[in-house]
Amino acid sequence: MSILLTSHYLEEVQELSDRIVMIRQGRVVADDSTNGILEHTASTVVRVTTLDDRALTLPGVIEARREGDVVALTVRDASTAMKALSLAGVDYSDVDIHKPSLEEAFTQLSAKEQS
């Protein structure tokens, strides 16, 4: 069974849908499962509290930046960052994982379409 749901409230769409077709200005910009769209567009940010600068040069990290005593790691999935931190022997205390939202994915897809 299929239900066609149209909405500008992407948070609700993310919660309710298994498959999503995103249309922007009459053009299909994405057609995939909800997880598929999130995995292929938006990145996860893992923030760890550490003074160890080895956290800034981990393999598999798209971007690493220091914000005081916190290092923010942009990755495709959080497990990659956690494994790299462990293998590098980085000591850290707090971990905060920000998973991408469908709205962030749509913003990235829209930006690609405009460029």
C-alpha positions in Angstrom: 0.0 0.0 0.0 1.2 3.5 -0.8 0.1 6.9 0.5 1.1 10.1 -1.2 1.9 12.7 1.3 2.9 16.3 0.3 4.2 18.6 2.9 6.7 21.4 3.5 7.1 20.1 7.1 10.1 17.9 6.5 10.4 16.9 10.2 7.0 15.2 9.9 7.9 13.7 6.6 11.0 12.2 8.1 9.0 10.6 10.9 6.2 9.3 8.7 7.8 8.1 5.5 9.8 5.1 4.4 10.4 6.4 0.8 10.7 10.0 -0.3 10.7 11.8 -3.6 11.9 15.4 -3.4 10.7 17.8 -6.1 12.1 21.3 -6.5 10.7 23.6 -9.1 9.1 20.7 -10.9 12.2 18.5 -11.0 12.9 15.4 -9.1 16.1 16.0 -7.0 15.9 12.8 -4.9 14.0 9.5 -5.0 15.2 7.1 -2.3 14.4 5.7 1.1 14.5 8.2 4.0 17.8 6.7 5.3 19.2 6.6 1.7 18.7 10.3 1.2 20.2 11.1 4.6 23.2 8.8 4.0 24.0 10.2 0.6 23.6 13.9 1.2 23.9 15.2 4.8 26.8 14.5 7.1 26.8 13.6 10.8 28.8 15.8 13.2 30.4 14.1 16.2 31.6 16.5 18.9 34.0 15.2 21.5 35.5 17.0 24.5 39.3 16.5 24.2 42.5 18.4 24.3 44.3 15.7 22.2 45.1 17.2 18.8 45.3 13.7 17.2 41.5 14.0 17.0 42.0 16.6 14.3 43.8 14.2 11.9 41.7 11.1 12.0 41.2 8.9 8.9 37.7 8.8 7.4 36.8 12.3 8.7 35.4 14.8 6.1 36.2 17.8 8.3 37.7 18.3 11.8 37.8 21.6 13.7 38.6 22.7 17.2 36.1 24.7 19.2 37.9 25.4 22.5 38.1 22.0 24.3 35.8 20.4 21.8 36.7 18.8 18.5 33.9 18.7 15.9 34.2 15.8 13.4 32.1 15.8 10.2 31.7 12.2 9.0 29.3 10.1 7.0 28.4 8.0 10.1 29.2 8.3 13.8 30.7 4.8 14.1 33.5 5.8 11.8 34.6 8.6 14.0 34.3 6.6 17.2 36.4 3.8 15.8 39.0 6.2 14.5 39.2 7.9 17.9 39.7 4.6 19.6 42.3 3.3 17.2 44.3 6.6 17.5 44.2 6.3 21.3 42.5 9.7 21.8 41.3 10.4 25.3 37.9 12.2 25.4 35.2 12.7 27.9 31.9 13.8 26.4 30.4 12.8 23.0 27.5 14.5 21.2 26.3 13.1 17.9 24.2 15.3 15.6 22.6 13.3 12.9 21.4 15.1 9.8 17.8 16.0 9.4 15.8 15.7 6.2 15.6 19.5 6.1 19.4 19.7 6.0 19.5 17.0 3.3 16.9 19.0 1.2 18.9 22.2 1.7 22.1 20.4 0.3 20.2 18.9 -2.6 18.7 22.3 -3.5 22.1 23.9 -3.4 23.5 21.3 -5.8 20.6 21.9 -8.2 21.3 25.7 -8.2 25.0 25.3 -8.9 
